[in-house]
Amino acid sequence: MKKRYGVRERGADVSQPTVLASEYFQSYSVVGLLAVVGVLFVAVAFGAGRLLRPVVPTPEKMLTYECGVDTVGEGWAHTQVRYYVYAFLYVIFAVDSVFLFPWATVFAAPGYGATTLVEMFVFLGFLAVGLLYAWKKGVLEWT
């Protein structure tokens, strides 16, 4: 009698589900073991670095250092928020393009046309509402 996984034939032994479960959990144990080895590798590297580095604090080492030039004045500086907004808008549209390319390949597959078209228009609608909101708030105007 031929054994097949997942299908129980008449007279098949009862240990078959345990074989499936052990193979299933064995694959997860390999992933778990790999994660533990990775964490241990990083911990050992940081520990070795801490043990081997010289620790000689001096007043010169405790000074603020920026690009080889001594700091002058206060360390607080104002930054224009609009640069962050432009960067954020760029990231939004870059992520949009990341979703558009796989969508185009799935859209070409038979049987996915109408569903993926509606989903993409919903996605583009959310992006359009966000862009309209940014435009209404005046964020897109360079002053």
Secondary structure, 3 states (H helix, E strand, C coil): CCCECCECCCCCCCCHHHHHHHHHHHHHHHHHHHHHHHHHHHHHHHHHHHHHCCCCCCCCCCCCEECCEECCCCCCCCCCHHHHHHHHHHHHHHHHHHHHHHHHHHHHCCCCHHHHHHHHHHHHHHHHHHHHHHHHCCCCCCC
